[in-house]
Amino acid sequence: MESKSSYDQNGDGIFEKPSVDWKGRTSTNNKHGGMRAAAFVLGVQSFEIMAIAAVGNNLITYLINEMHFSLSKSANIVTNFIGTIFILALFGGYLSDSYLGCFWTMLIFGFIELSGFILLSVQAHLPQLKPPKCDMLTEGDQCLEAKGVEGLIFFVALYLVALGSGCMKPNMLAHGADQFNKSDSKQSKKLSSYFNAAYFAFSMGELIALTFIVWIQTHSGMDIGFGVSAIVMAMGLICLVSGTIYYRNKPPRGSILAPIAQVFVAAFLKRSQDSPSNPHTLHGSIIDQWNNGSAISNETVNLSHTDRFRFLDKACIRKQEANNVNNVDESPWRLCTVNQVETVKLLISVIPIFACTIVFNTILAQLQTFSVSQGSIMNTQITKSFHIPPASLQAIPYILLIFVVPIYDYFFVPFARKITGHDSGITPLQRIGVGLFVVTFSMVFAALMENKRRGSFVNSGQTLSIFWITPQFLIFGVSEMFTAVGLIEFFYKQNLRGMQSFLTAMTYCSYSFGFYLSSVLVSLVNKITSRSSDGGWLGGNDLNKDRLDLFYWLLAGLSLINFLNYLFWSRWYTNSSNASSSGKQYHNNSISIGDDNIP
C-alpha cells in the first residue's frame, strides 16, 4: 500500500498521484519533462494553428463562391465557427482535468479535427457534393445555395474541425507547461520561457497559414488548400505521438465541477447561519485537522483561508447537535473543506482579470474585419504584377513577433529578473497591464490613418498605399505578446492543482466574448449615430462615406477606460490574495499559528 506522502494533494483535500510517464509509472526529472518534452508540444501547437488558421481566414471566400451562401449568412457562419472553437475550449479543459488527461484529450480530438479537414477537402473536390457552379457577383439571385445533403456534409465537417480544435487548444498549452515543475526555481524560469516559446510557435503557425497556405488555396483551389490543412494536422499528431516517452503526464482527478458546486449548495443551505469569527473552527482548517488527529504537514494544507467572499465560509460550518458535539458525517453537499471554499474564492477572484481582456479582443475583431476592409479600398500594388491581398495584413504582426519574442525572452526577461527578482522578469499581471495599455495606441493610430485615408480620397481623389495602416497591426501584435501570454501564464500559475487545462481554457473564452461584444457594439453605434446621420457611422457599404475613424476613436477611449479598470482589479486581486486571516506559517515540521507553536 502506497503511503500518503507519495501523493500530492489537490485543492479539495483529496490526494492525487503525481505525474506519470506513458506507462503509468511515476515520472523522473532526468528522463521526463523539461524543454525536450515541451518541444514536441510546441510542434503540435504550431502545426494545429497553421491548419485551422488557413481554413478560418479564407472560409468566407469558399462559402460565397462555392457554397453560394449570401454575404451576411457567410459572415455569421464564420463568426459562429470561430466562437464555437473558443467556447469548446472549456469542454476540452473539463474533459482533460476530470477524466482523460491532456495527452489523450489532444490525441482523440486531434483525430476528430483531422477527419473534419479531410471531409472538407473531399467535399470541395467532388462537384456532386456542392451546388452547381455559379458566379455570385453576376448571377447571385440565380445561384443555388448549399442545402440538404450538401449543407449537412459541410456543417458536419466544419464542426468536427471546431470540436477538435476547441478541445485541443487549452490542452496544448497546459500539457507543455506540465513538463516543468513550478516548485523548482530553475524549472520555474524555464516555464516562463515556455510560454514565450508557445507564443512564438503560434506566431510562426499563423504566419505560414496567412501567407503560404492561403496562397495555395487562392491559386490551386480550396480542395487542395483543405487537403494541405489535413496534411499539416497529421504532421502535428505525428509530432505529438513522437514525444510520448518523454512526457510528464498529470493524471485526471475526477470531476472538477462537483466540488465547486458543493460549495455553492452548502453555502446556500447554511445561508442563515452566522460566519464564525475564528476561521480556525471551520471544517478542514489546520486547527480542525489537529483537533481531529489528522496528520499535519506541508502536503495536507494547500490553500490558506482568506477574508474575501466570507459568505462562502458558511459551507464549512458544521452542524451542531443538542449536546454541542460536532457532526462530522454530514454530506459533502452540506459540509465542505476550507480548501474547497478557497478554490471557489480563487476562481471568482480571477473573473475580473479575465473580463478586462474582453475589450482587448474586441479590438482584435476590428483588425480582422474593418481594417481588412480599409485595405481593400487602398492601393495594394507592390510591383507591377504583384498586389498584396488585404487579408494578408494580418500576417504583419506575426512577422514582427518572430523577431520580438526571442529578443524579449533572451534579453528583456533576464535583465528585468535582476531588478524584480521575478522568474518571468515582470509578473503576469504586470505583463497583461502593459498589453492593455499599449493596445489603446493601436486604435489611436487606426483612427488617425483612417481619417487621413478618407480625407485624401474625398478631398483629392488620392488612394493611399495599404502600408499606411500597418502600424495599427504592428502595435496590436506587440500588445498581444504581452496580454495574451501574460493571461495564459497568470491562469496556469494559479494555485489550483488539477485544473490547469480548464483555467487555460478560460483564456480562450475571452476571444469569443470579444467578438460577440464587437457585433453588439457595431449595432449599438449604428443605432445611436443613425439619428444624426444617414445609416450611422458604419451603416453603409462605402467606407469613404462612413465614419470608421470615429468608431476607432470610440474603441480607443473604451480601451483606455478598460486599462484603468484593470489597474483597480489587479490591485484588488493582489491585495486580496496576500491578505490571509489564518496567519498560518510553516517552519519545517512545526506550524506557527499566532503565538502558538504546534510541533
Secondary structure by P-SEA (a helix, b strand, c coil): cccccccccccccbbbbcccccccccccccccccaaaaaaaaaaaaaaaaaaaaaaaaaaaaacccccccaaaaaaaaaaaaaaaaaaaaaaaaaaaccccaaaaaaaaaaaaaaaaaaaaaaaaccccccccccccccccccccccaaaaaaaaaaaaaaaaaaaaaaaaaaaaaaaccccccaaaaaaaaaaaaaaaaaaaaaaaaaacaaaaaaacccaaaaaaaaaaaaaaaaaaaaaaccccccccccccaaaaaaaaaaaaaaacccccccccccccccaaaaaaacccccccccccccccccccccccccccccccccccccccccccccaaaaaaaaaaaaaaaaaaaaaaaaaaaaaaacaaaaaaaacccccccccccccccccaaaaaaaaaaaaaaaacaaaaaaaaccccccccaaaaaaaaaaaaaaaaaaaaaaaaaaaaaaaacccccccccaaaaaaaaaaaaacaaaaaaaaaaaccccccaaaaaaaaaaaaaaaaaaaaaaaaaaaaaaccccccccccccccccccaaaaaaaaaaaaaaaaaaaaaaaaaaaaaaaccccccccccccccccccccc
